[in-house]
Amino acid sequence: MRRCLLLTQSGHGRPRLGISERQFSIQKCDILLIPDVVFGAGEAMRRREFITLLGSANALIEMKLRALFLGLLVAFTLVCAPRVADAQQAGKLPRLGWLQNYLPTFSAYEGFREGLRELGYVEGKNIIIEARSAEGNLDRLPGLARELVRLNVDVLYVGGDQGLRAAKQATGTIPIVVLACDPLDSLIVSLARPGGGATGLTCISSDLAGKRLELLGKLVSGLSRVAVLYNPEDTNKAPEYRLTQDAARKLNLTVRAYEVSNPPQFGAAFEGMAQARSQALMILADAFMNFHAKHVADLALSGGLPAIYGFREFPNAGGLVSYGANLREEQKLAARYIDKIFKGTKPSDLPVQEPTKFELVLNLKTAKALGLTIPPDVLAIADEVIE
């Protein structure tokens, strides 16, 4: 233990306390020894003043210690924070299994990528995406789903009720997000409380048959015969066709079904439409039809058939008109659901979302090629007109 004796000489030759606050603050003393002579009678430095000085010195010491602590904290932050960030980067990245029906270049998928960017995700940096596409062949979905499960993805993102069925058959533990434009009644408990390990979004495409037939009636003068093209291998299309029949009867229209489940069948279907003297065409949307939208648009135009579809990708590809949900925006919403599940939310706690807005898109170039004049009231309600 170190002892310090603090003395100096007064102007009269007697010992006097000789220490400043600065001098005291740098002493490394365990015990401070003050001779009695320092507080002799008549001494200018009295005991009270001395105690006050000691208090000031202690406060100065505390201030310097506090400054030293803050300095060390800043140094620690500057040195260690990058290491923490590096450790996080080196940790396990969330892995998404992306199982869709179309090629990754499908225009609507840009909405999904945009949604991820808005949430701060950068592929390869803070998220890994294992992408698989059935390329319009729904028979490939079960095998692709099992492949993604074997990769131990954290979330499966699938398209259509076919993709959801394949994913549920492949896993009972990995959370699933689905974007489907058909009823999901057989695969989830309810829209509000889906239960199980799956949730997502629906375009409720089947409920729009009547509105699409009404639009065709406004675009084609004297409309009475409408061809309906759909893929019979999609189990939801037959029920949707029956809904279309019900809507047609209310509008005094006659509809006739044409089934196509592989590309070579398109030619025969359109020949049949011509022989039946169909005046317009309604295409029931599914993965197969979406994949072949450009081909269908070209066949409808060459056959002189005004055609309506469920999504803007059809008029973008040269079709006449579409009415339905915006797939790009739906894809963006799906990215938000996936982000929530990555952060710990259970799929069963996320209700299946339905679209609140539907868009009408017209292709005026195609209308002109078909010899159609779009009524002003239809132009007025169009969300987009392609010229």
C-alpha positions as a Markdown table, in Angstrom:
| # | Residue | x | y | z |
|---|---|---|---|---|
| 1 | Met | 0.0 | 0.0 | 0.0 |
| 2 | Arg | 1.4 | 3.4 | -1.0 |
| 3 | Arg | 1.2 | 6.4 | 1.4 |
| 4 | Cys | 1.6 | 10.0 | 0.3 |
| 5 | Leu | 2.7 | 12.9 | 2.5 |
| 6 | Leu | 1.6 | 16.1 | 1.0 |
| 7 | Leu | 3.4 | 19.2 | 2.4 |
| 8 | Thr | 4.9 | 22.4 | 1.2 |
| 9 | Gln | 6.2 | 25.7 | 2.7 |
| 10 | Ser | 4.1 | 28.7 | 3.3 |
| 11 | Gly | 5.4 | 32.2 | 2.8 |
| 12 | His | 6.2 | 32.3 | 6.5 |
| 13 | Gly | 8.4 | 29.2 | 6.5 |
| 14 | Arg | 5.8 | 26.9 | 8.1 |
| 15 | Pro | 4.5 | 23.7 | 6.4 |
| 16 | Arg | 1.4 | 24.3 | 4.3 |
| 17 | Leu | -0.7 | 22.0 | 2.1 |
| 18 | Gly | 0.8 | 22.3 | -1.4 |
| 19 | Ile | -1.4 | 20.4 | -3.8 |
| 20 | Ser | -3.5 | 21.4 | -6.7 |
| 21 | Glu | -6.5 | 19.6 | -8.1 |
| 22 | Arg | -4.5 | 18.6 | -11.1 |
| 23 | Gln | -1.6 | 17.3 | -9.0 |
| 24 | Phe | -3.9 | 15.3 | -6.7 |
| 25 | Ser | -5.8 | 13.7 | -9.7 |
| 26 | Ile | -2.7 | 12.0 | -11.0 |
| 27 | Gln | -1.4 | 10.7 | -7.6 |
| 28 | Lys | -1.7 | 7.0 | -7.2 |
| 29 | Cys | -2.1 | 7.0 | -3.4 |
| 30 | Asp | -4.0 | 4.5 | -1.2 |
| 31 | Ile | -3.7 | 6.7 | 2.0 |
| 32 | Leu | -3.2 | 10.4 | 2.1 |
| 33 | Leu | -1.3 | 11.5 | 5.2 |
| 34 | Ile | -1.9 | 15.1 | 6.4 |
| 35 | Pro | 0.2 | 16.3 | 9.3 |
| 36 | Asp | -1.6 | 18.1 | 12.1 |
| 37 | Val | 0.6 | 21.1 | 11.6 |
| 38 | Val | -1.2 | 21.8 | 8.3 |
| 39 | Phe | -4.3 | 22.8 | 10.3 |
| 40 | Gly | -2.5 | 24.9 | 12.9 |
| 41 | Ala | -4.1 | 27.9 | 14.5 |
| 42 | Gly | -4.5 | 30.8 | 12.2 |
| 43 | Glu | -3.7 | 28.7 | 9.2 |
| 44 | Ala | -5.3 | 30.1 | 6.0 |
| 45 | Met | -6.2 | 26.6 | 4.7 |
| 46 | Arg | -8.8 | 25.4 | 7.2 |
| 47 | Arg | -10.1 | 21.9 | 7.5 |
| 48 | Arg | -13.4 | 22.7 | 5.7 |
| 49 | Glu | -11.6 | 24.1 | 2.7 |
| 50 | Phe | -9.3 | 21.1 | 2.5 |
| 51 | Ile | -12.3 | 18.7 | 2.5 |
| 52 | Thr | -13.9 | 20.8 | -0.3 |
| 53 | Leu | -10.7 | 20.5 | -2.3 |
| 54 | Leu | -10.7 | 16.7 | -1.8 |
| 55 | Gly | -14.3 | 16.6 | -3.0 |
| 56 | Ser | -13.4 | 18.5 | -6.1 |
| 57 | Ala | -10.5 | 16.2 | -6.8 |
| 58 | Asn | -12.7 | 13.1 | -6.4 |
| 59 | Ala | -15.2 | 14.6 | -8.9 |
| 60 | Leu | -12.4 | 15.2 | -11.4 |
| 61 | Ile | -11.2 | 11.6 | -11.0 |
| 62 | Glu | -14.7 | 10.3 | -11.7 |
| 63 | Met | -15.0 | 12.5 | -14.8 |
| 64 | Lys | -11.7 | 11.2 | -16.1 |
| 65 | Leu | -12.6 | 7.6 | -15.4 |
| 66 | Arg | -15.9 | 8.2 | -17.2 |
| 67 | Ala | -14.1 | 9.6 | -20.2 |
| 68 | Leu | -11.7 | 6.7 | -20.2 |
| 69 | Phe | -14.7 | 4.2 | -20.2 |
| 70 | Leu | -16.4 | 6.0 | -23.1 |
| 71 | Gly | -13.2 | 5.9 | -25.0 |
| 72 | Leu | -12.8 | 2.2 | -24.5 |
| 73 | Leu | -16.4 | 1.6 | -25.5 |
| 74 | Val | -16.0 | 3.5 | -28.8 |
| 75 | Ala | -12.8 | 1.6 | -29.5 |
| 76 | Phe | -14.5 | -1.7 | -28.8 |
| 77 | Thr | -17.4 | -0.8 | -31.1 |
| 78 | Leu | -15.0 | 0.3 | -33.9 |
| 79 | Val | -12.9 | -2.9 | -33.6 |
| 80 | Cys | -15.6 | -5.5 | -32.8 |
| 81 | Ala | -18.7 | -4.3 | -34.8 |
| 82 | Pro | -17.3 | -5.3 | -38.2 |
| 83 | Arg | -16.5 | -8.7 | -36.7 |
| 84 | Val | -20.0 | -9.1 | -35.5 |
| 85 | Ala | -21.4 | -8.2 | -38.9 |
| 86 | Asp | -18.9 | -10.7 | -40.5 |
| 87 | Ala | -20.1 | -13.4 | -38.1 |
| 88 | Gln | -23.7 | -12.7 | -39.0 |
| 89 | Gln | -22.8 | -12.8 | -42.7 |
| 90 | Ala | -21.0 | -16.1 | -42.1 |
| 91 | Gly | -24.0 | -17.6 | -40.3 |
| 92 | Lys | -26.8 | -19.6 | -41.9 |
| 93 | Leu | -28.7 | -17.7 | -44.6 |
| 94 | Pro | -32.5 | -18.2 | -45.0 |
| 95 | Arg | -33.0 | -20.6 | -47.9 |
| 96 | Leu | -36.2 | -20.3 | -50.0 |
| 97 | Gly | -37.4 | -23.1 | -52.2 |
| 98 | Trp | -39.0 | -21.5 | -55.2 |
| 99 | Leu | -41.3 | -23.9 | -57.1 |
| 100 | Gln | -43.3 | -22.3 | -59.9 |
| 101 | Asn | -45.1 | -23.3 | -63.1 |
| 102 | Tyr | -43.3 | -21.0 | -65.5 |
| 103 | Leu | -39.8 | -20.0 | -66.3 |
| 104 | Pro | -38.1 | -17.5 | -64.0 |
| 105 | Thr | -38.3 | -15.0 | -66.9 |
| 106 | Phe | -42.1 | -14.8 | -66.6 |
| 107 | Ser | -42.8 | -11.1 | -66.3 |
| 108 | Ala | -45.0 | -11.3 | -63.2 |
| 109 | Tyr | -42.1 | -12.8 | -61.2 |
| 110 | Glu | -40.4 | -9.4 | -61.3 |
| 111 | Gly | -42.9 | -8.4 | -58.7 |
| 112 | Phe | -41.6 | -11.1 | -56.4 |
| 113 | Arg | -38.0 | -10.0 | -56.9 |
| 114 | Glu | -39.0 | -6.4 | -56.4 |
| 115 | Gly | -40.8 | -7.3 | -53.1 |
| 116 | Leu | -37.7 | -9.0 | -51.8 |
| 117 | Arg | -35.5 | -6.0 | -52.7 |
| 118 | Glu | -37.9 | -3.7 | -50.8 |
| 119 | Leu | -37.6 | -5.9 | -47.8 |
| 120 | Gly | -33.8 | -5.7 | -48.0 |
| 121 | Tyr | -33.1 | -9.1 | -49.4 |
| 122 | Val | -30.2 | -9.6 | -51.9 |
| 123 | Glu | -29.8 | -13.1 | -53.4 |
| 124 | Gly | -26.5 | -14.6 | -52.4 |
| 125 | Lys | -25.9 | -12.1 | -49.7 |
| 126 | Asn | -28.7 | -12.5 | -47.1 |
| 127 | Ile | -31.0 | -15.1 | -48.9 |
| 128 | Ile | -30.5 | -18.2 | -50.9 |
| 129 | Ile | -33.1 | -19.0 | -53.5 |
| 130 | Glu | -33.3 | -22.6 | -54.9 |
| 131 | Ala | -35.4 | -22.1 | -58.0 |
| 132 | Arg | -37.3 | -24.9 | -59.9 |
| 133 | Ser | -39.8 | -24.5 | -62.7 |
| 134 | Ala | -42.2 | -27.1 | -64.1 |
| 135 | Glu | -42.2 | -25.1 | -67.4 |
| 136 | Gly | -45.9 | -25.6 | -67.8 |
| 137 | Asn | -45.8 | -29.4 | -67.3 |
| 138 | Leu | -47.7 | -29.9 | -64.0 |
| 139 | Asp | -46.6 | -33.6 | -63.9 |
| 140 | Arg | -43.1 | -32.4 | -62.9 |
| 141 | Leu | -44.3 | -30.6 | -59.7 |
| 142 | Pro | -44.2 | -33.5 | -57.2 |
| 143 | Gly | -40.7 | -34.5 | -58.2 |
| 144 | Leu | -39.4 | -30.9 | -58.0 |
| 145 | Ala | -41.1 | -30.4 | -54.6 |
| 146 | Arg | -39.3 | -33.5 | -53.2 |
| 147 | Glu | -36.0 | -32.2 | -54.6 |
| 148 | Leu | -36.4 | -28.9 | -52.8 |
| 149 | Val | -37.3 | -30.6 | -49.6 |
| 150 | Arg | -34.1 | -32.7 | -49.8 |
| 151 | Leu | -32.2 | -29.4 | -50.0 |
| 152 | Asn | -33.6 | -28.5 | -46.5 |
| 153 | Val | -35.1 | -25.2 | -47.5 |
| 154 | Asp | -36.7 | -23.0 | -44.8 |
| 155 | Val | -39.8 | -22.0 | -46.8 |
| 156 | Leu | -41.4 | -23.4 | -49.9 |
| 157 | Tyr | -43.0 | -20.8 | -52.3 |
| 158 | Val | -45.3 | -22.5 | -54.8 |
| 159 | Gly | -47.7 | -21.6 | -57.6 |
| 160 | Gly | -51.3 | -22.8 | -58.0 |
| 161 | Asp | -53.2 | -25.4 | -56.1 |
| 162 | Gln | -51.2 | -28.1 | -58.0 |
| 163 | Gly | -48.0 | -26.7 | -56.6 |
| 164 | Leu | -49.5 | -26.6 | -53.1 |
| 165 | Arg | -50.7 | -30.1 | -53.3 |
| 166 | Ala | -47.3 | -31.3 | -54.5 |
| 167 | Ala | -45.6 | -29.4 | -51.6 |
| 168 | Lys | -47.9 | -30.8 | -49.0 |
| 169 | Gln | -47.3 | -34.3 | -50.2 |
| 170 | Ala | -43.5 | -33.7 | -50.1 |
| 171 | Thr | -43.3 | -32.3 | -46.6 |
| 172 | Gly | -45.2 | -31.9 | -43.4 |
| 173 | Thr | -42.8 | -29.7 | -41.6 |
| 174 | Ile | -41.5 | -27.0 | -44.0 |
| 175 | Pro | -43.8 | -23.8 | -44.1 |
| 176 | Ile | -45.4 | -23.3 | -47.5 |
| 177 | Val | -46.6 | -20.0 | -49.2 |
| 178 | Val | -48.8 | -20.4 | -52.2 |
| 179 | Leu | -50.1 | -18.0 | -54.9 |
| 180 | Ala | -53.1 | -19.6 | -56.5 |
| 181 | Cys | -55.9 | -18.3 | -58.6 |
| 182 | Asp | -58.3 | -21.1 | -57.8 |
| 183 | Pro | -60.2 | -22.4 | -54.8 |
| 184 | Leu | -58.0 | -23.8 | -52.0 |
| 185 | Asp | -60.9 | -25.3 | -50.0 |
| 186 | Ser | -59.5 | -28.9 | -50.2 |
| 187 | Leu | -56.0 | -27.9 | -49.1 |
| 188 | Ile | -56.6 | -25.4 | -46.2 |
| 189 | Val | -59.0 | -25.2 | -43.4 |
| 190 | Ser | -60.2 | -21.7 | -44.2 |
| 191 | Leu | -59.0 | -18.4 | -45.7 |
| 192 | Ala | -59.0 | -16.6 | -42.4 |
| 193 | Arg | -57.3 | -19.4 | -40.4 |
| 194 | Pro | -55.6 | -21.7 | -42.9 |
| 195 | Gly | -54.2 | -24.0 | -40.3 |
| 196 | Gly | -51.5 | -26.5 | -40.9 |
| 197 | Gly | -48.2 | -25.4 | -42.5 |
| 198 | Ala | -49.5 | -23.5 | -45.6 |
| 199 | Thr | -50.9 | -20.0 | -46.3 |
| 200 | Gly | -50.6 | -17.5 | -49.1 |
| 201 | Leu | -52.7 | -15.5 | -51.6 |
| 202 | Thr | -55.5 | -16.3 | -54.0 |
| 203 | Cys | -56.6 | -14.4 | -57.2 |
| 204 | Ile | -60.2 | -15.8 | -56.9 |
| 205 | Ser | -60.1 | -16.1 | -60.6 |
| 206 | Ser | -63.2 | -18.4 | -60.8 |
| 207 | Asp | -65.5 | -15.8 | -59.4 |
| 208 | Leu | -64.9 | -13.4 | -62.3 |
| 209 | Ala | -66.4 | -15.4 | -65.2 |
| 210 | Gly | -69.6 | -13.3 | -65.4 |
| 211 | Lys | -67.7 | -10.0 | -65.5 |
| 212 | Arg | -65.5 | -11.3 | -68.3 |
| 213 | Leu | -68.4 | -12.4 | -70.4 |
| 214 | Glu | -70.1 | -9.0 | -69.9 |
| 215 | Leu | -66.9 | -7.3 | -71.2 |
| 216 | Leu | -66.9 | -9.5 | -74.3 |
| 217 | Gly | -70.5 | -8.5 | -74.9 |
| 218 | Lys | -69.6 | -4.8 | -74.9 |
| 219 | Leu | -66.7 | -5.4 | -77.2 |
| 220 | Val | -68.4 | -7.6 | -79.8 |
| 221 | Ser | -71.7 | -6.4 | -81.2 |
| 222 | Gly | -74.5 | -8.9 | -81.3 |
| 223 | Leu | -72.4 | -11.5 | -79.3 |
| 224 | Ser | -74.2 | -14.8 | -78.8 |
| 225 | Arg | -71.7 | -17.7 | -79.2 |
| 226 | Val | -68.5 | -17.8 | -77.0 |
| 227 | Ala | -65.8 | -20.5 | -77.1 |
| 228 | Val | -64.3 | -21.4 | -73.7 |
| 229 | Leu | -60.7 | -22.8 | -73.8 |
| 230 | Tyr | -59.3 | -24.6 | -70.7 |
| 231 | Asn | -57.0 | -27.3 | -69.5 |
| 232 | Pro | -58.9 | -30.3 | -68.3 |
| 233 | Glu | -55.9 | -31.6 | -66.3 |
| 234 | Asp | -56.3 | -28.7 | -63.9 |
| 235 | Thr | -59.1 | -30.1 | -61.7 |
| 236 | Asn | -60.4 | -26.6 | -60.9 |
| 237 | Lys | -61.2 | -25.7 | -64.5 |
| 238 | Ala | -64.2 | -28.0 | -65.0 |
| 239 | Pro | -66.0 | -26.3 | -62.0 |
| 240 | Glu | -64.9 | -22.9 | -63.3 |
| 241 | Tyr | -66.5 | -23.8 | -66.7 |
| 242 | Arg | -69.7 | -24.7 | -65.0 |
| 243 | Leu | -69.7 | -21.2 | -63.3 |
| 244 | Thr | -69.1 | -19.8 | -66.8 |
| 245 | Gln | -72.1 | -21.6 | -68.1 |
| 246 | Asp | -74.3 | -20.3 | -65.3 |
| 247 | Ala | -73.1 | -16.7 | -66.0 |
| 248 | Ala | -73.7 | -17.2 | -69.8 |
| 249 | Arg | -77.3 | -18.2 | -69.3 |
| 250 | Lys | -78.0 | -15.0 | -67.3 |
| 251 | Leu | -76.5 | -13.0 | -70.2 |
| 252 | Asn | -78.4 | -15.0 | -72.9 |
| 253 | Leu | -75.1 | -16.4 | -74.3 |
| 254 | Thr | -74.2 | -19.8 | -75.5 |
| 255 | Val | -70.8 | -21.2 | -74.5 |
| 256 | Arg | -68.9 | -24.2 | -75.8 |
| 257 | Ala | -65.9 | -25.9 | -74.2 |
| 258 | Tyr | -62.6 | -26.7 | -75.9 |
| 259 | Glu | -60.1 | -28.7 | -73.9 |
| 260 | Val | -56.4 | -28.5 | -74.5 |
| 261 | Ser | -53.8 | -30.1 | -72.2 |
| 262 | Asn | -50.7 | -30.1 | -74.5 |
| 263 | Pro | -49.5 | -27.8 | -77.3 |
| 264 | Pro | -50.4 | -30.0 | -80.3 |
| 265 | Gln | -54.0 | -29.9 | -79.3 |
| 266 | Phe | -54.3 | -26.1 | -79.8 |
| 267 | Gly | -54.6 | -26.4 | -83.6 |
| 268 | Ala | -57.6 | -28.7 | -83.5 |
| 269 | Ala | -59.3 | -26.6 | -80.8 |
| 270 | Phe | -59.1 | -23.5 | -82.9 |
| 271 | Glu | -60.3 | -25.3 | -86.0 |
| 272 | Gly | -63.3 | -26.4 | -83.9 |
| 273 | Met | -64.0 | -22.8 | -82.9 |
| 274 | Ala | -64.0 | -21.7 | -86.5 |
| 275 | Gln | -66.4 | -24.5 | -87.6 |
| 276 | Ala | -68.7 | -23.6 | -84.7 |
| 277 | Arg | -68.7 | -20.0 | -85.9 |
| 278 | Ser | -67.6 | -18.8 | -82.5 |
| 279 | Gln | -67.7 | -15.0 | -82.2 |
| 280 | Ala | -65.4 | -14.6 | -79.2 |
| 281 | Leu | -63.1 | -16.6 | -76.9 |
| 282 | Met | -62.7 | -16.8 | -73.2 |
| 283 | Ile | -59.6 | -18.6 | -71.8 |
| 284 | Leu | -59.7 | -20.0 | -68.3 |
| 285 | Ala | -56.3 | -19.2 | -66.7 |
| 286 | Asp | -54.0 | -21.8 | -65.3 |
| 287 | Ala | -50.3 | -22.6 | -65.3 |
| 288 | Phe | -50.5 | -24.3 | -68.7 |
| 289 | Met | -52.4 | -21.4 | -70.4 |
| 290 | Asn | -50.2 | -18.8 | -68.8 |
| 291 | Phe | -47.1 | -20.6 | -70.1 |
| 292 | His | -48.6 | -20.6 | -73.7 |
| 293 | Ala | -50.3 | -17.2 | -73.5 |
| 294 | Lys | -48.3 | -15.8 | -76.5 |
| 295 | His | -49.2 | -18.8 | -78.7 |
| 296 | Val | -52.9 | -18.6 | -77.7 |
| 297 | Ala | -53.0 | -14.8 | -78.4 |
| 298 | Asp | -51.5 | -15.4 | -81.9 |
| 299 | Leu | -54.0 | -18.2 | -82.7 |
| 300 | Ala | -56.9 | -16.1 | -81.6 |
| 301 | Leu | -55.8 | -13.1 | -83.7 |
| 302 | Ser | -55.2 | -15.3 | -86.8 |
| 303 | Gly | -58.6 | -16.8 | -86.3 |
| 304 | Gly | -60.3 | -13.4 | -85.9 |
| 305 | Leu | -61.5 | -14.2 | -82.4 |
| 306 | Pro | -61.7 | -11.4 | -79.8 |
| 307 | Ala | -60.3 | -13.1 | -76.7 |
| 308 | Ile | -60.4 | -12.3 | -72.9 |
| 309 | Tyr | -58.1 | -13.7 | -70.3 |
| 310 | Gly | -57.5 | -13.4 | -66.5 |
| 311 | Phe | -54.2 | -11.6 | -66.5 |
| 312 | Arg | -52.4 | -8.7 | -68.2 |
| 313 | Glu | -49.7 | -11.0 | -69.5 |
| 314 | Phe | -52.2 | -12.0 | -72.2 |
| 315 | Pro | -52.7 | -8.5 | -73.8 |
| 316 | Asn | -49.0 | -7.8 | -73.2 |
| 317 | Ala | -48.4 | -10.8 | -75.5 |
| 318 | Gly | -50.8 | -9.6 | -78.1 |
| 319 | Gly | -54.2 | -10.7 | -76.8 |
| 320 | Leu | -57.2 | -8.4 | -76.9 |
| 321 | Val | -58.2 | -7.9 | -73.2 |
| 322 | Ser | -57.7 | -9.1 | -69.7 |
| 323 | Tyr | -59.6 | -8.6 | -66.5 |
| 324 | Gly | -58.4 | -9.9 | -63.1 |
| 325 | Ala | -55.9 | -9.5 | -60.3 |
| 326 | Asn | -52.5 | -8.0 | -61.0 |
| 327 | Leu | -50.1 | -10.9 | -60.7 |
| 328 | Arg | -47.1 | -8.7 | -60.3 |
| 329 | Glu | -48.6 | -7.1 | -57.2 |
| 330 | Glu | -49.7 | -10.5 | -55.9 |
| 331 | Gln | -46.1 | -11.7 | -56.2 |
| 332 | Lys | -44.9 | -8.7 | -54.3 |
| 333 | Leu | -47.3 | -9.5 | -51.4 |
| 334 | Ala | -46.1 | -13.1 | -51.4 |
| 335 | Ala | -42.6 | -11.9 | -50.7 |
| 336 | Arg | -43.9 | -10.1 | -47.6 |
| 337 | Tyr | -45.5 | -13.3 | -46.4 |
| 338 | Ile | -42.2 | -15.2 | -46.8 |
| 339 | Asp | -40.4 | -12.5 | -44.9 |
| 340 | Lys | -42.8 | -12.8 | -42.0 |
| 341 | Ile | -42.3 | -16.6 | -41.9 |
| 342 | Phe | -38.5 | -16.2 | -42.0 |
| 343 | Lys | -38.8 | -14.0 | -39.0 |
| 344 | Gly | -40.8 | -16.5 | -37.0 |
| 345 | Thr | -44.5 | -16.1 | -37.9 |
| 346 | Lys | -46.4 | -19.4 | -38.3 |
| 347 | Pro | -48.2 | -19.9 | -41.6 |
| 348 | Ser | -51.4 | -20.8 | -39.7 |
| 349 | Asp | -51.4 | -17.3 | -38.2 |
| 350 | Leu | -51.4 | -15.6 | -41.6 |
| 351 | Pro | -54.8 | -15.5 | -43.3 |
| 352 | Val | -55.0 | -16.3 | -47.0 |
| 353 | Gln | -55.2 | -12.9 | -48.7 |
| 354 | Glu | -57.7 | -12.1 | -51.5 |
| 355 | Pro | -57.2 | -9.3 | -54.0 |
| 356 | Thr | -59.2 | -6.1 | -53.3 |
| 357 | Lys | -58.6 | -4.6 | -56.8 |
| 358 | Phe | -59.0 | -6.0 | -60.3 |
| 359 | Glu | -57.6 | -4.4 | -63.4 |
| 360 | Leu | -58.8 | -4.1 | -67.0 |
| 361 | Val | -56.1 | -4.0 | -69.7 |
| 362 | Leu | -56.8 | -3.5 | -73.4 |
| 363 | Asn | -54.6 | -3.9 | -76.4 |
| 364 | Leu | -55.8 | -1.3 | -79.0 |
| 365 | Lys | -53.4 | -2.6 | -81.7 |
| 366 | Thr | -55.0 | -6.0 | -81.5 |
| 367 | Ala | -58.5 | -4.4 | -81.4 |
| 368 | Lys | -57.7 | -2.6 | -84.6 |
| 369 | Ala | -56.4 | -5.8 | -86.3 |
| 370 | Leu | -59.7 | -7.5 | -85.4 |
| 371 | Gly | -61.7 | -4.6 | -86.7 |
| 372 | Leu | -63.1 | -3.7 | -83.3 |
| 373 | Thr | -64.0 | -0.2 | -82.0 |
| 374 | Ile | -63.7 | -0.1 | -78.2 |
| 375 | Pro | -66.7 | 1.7 | -76.7 |
| 376 | Pro | -65.9 | 4.9 | -74.8 |
| 377 | Asp | -67.3 | 3.5 | -71.6 |
| 378 | Val | -65.0 | 0.5 | -71.7 |
| 379 | Leu | -62.0 | 2.8 | -72.4 |
| 380 | Ala | -63.0 | 5.0 | -69.5 |
| 381 | Ile | -62.7 | 2.1 | -67.0 |
| 382 | Ala | -59.5 | 0.6 | -68.4 |
| 383 | Asp | -56.6 | 0.6 | -66.1 |
| 384 | Glu | -54.1 | 0.4 | -69.0 |
| 385 | Val | -54.4 | 0.7 | -72.7 |
| 386 | Ile | -51.7 | -0.8 | -74.8 |
| 387 | Glu | -51.3 | 1.2 | -78.1 |
